[in-house]
Amino acid sequence: MMRELREDTLIDLKFIMADTGFGKTFIYDRIKDGTLPKPRKIHGRSRWLYSDHQAFKKSSSGSMMGKILGK
């Protein structure tokens, strides 16, 4: 389990991938469909708020289980 971060901590794509197990394409598809907010661009690099990531992770775990269980 990863350590808890402050809600306003900025995280990168590698962190999200490691924490969720999702690949880059899946994550960017979730940005396109609005499930995950667009990243903030800081000096040309994409960063997300940790709080946005936590909300995405919570919502995606329920929807992914539904897909796995066929619901």
Secondary structure, DSSP 8 states (H G I E B T S, - for coil): ------TT-EE-HHHHHHHH---HHHHHHHHHTTSS---EEETTEEEEEHHHHHHHHHHHHHHHHHHHHT-
